């Protein structure tokens, strides 16, 4: 126990000492490319959230199964989302995927819209 605690303290002190000089770690030349990459990725990967507005009681089981399948979530969470609309469903990475999911949910009778 004492050896493992000593090892953890030794490793953390080495890491702390190596990262203490932040000016040399993040200089201006390395920050600009990172900002460009983040901006490009944010332009390409805008998450879209679908709001489940209403669900007809007759198709509730089908919609629970569809939400579980589309968003790859467990059955309990899918049931919780569908039982008490309006609820926000998990975000998807593109508008085309959001439209596709909305069409599938609408085909089962659910009323949906894009929340953002």
Secondary structure, 3 states (H helix, E strand, C coil): CHHHHHHHHHHHHHHHHHCCCHHHHCCHHHHHHHHHHHHHHHHHCCCECEEEEECCHHHHHHHHHHHHHHHCCCHHHHHHHHHCCCEECCCECCHHHHHHHHHHHHHCCCEEEECC
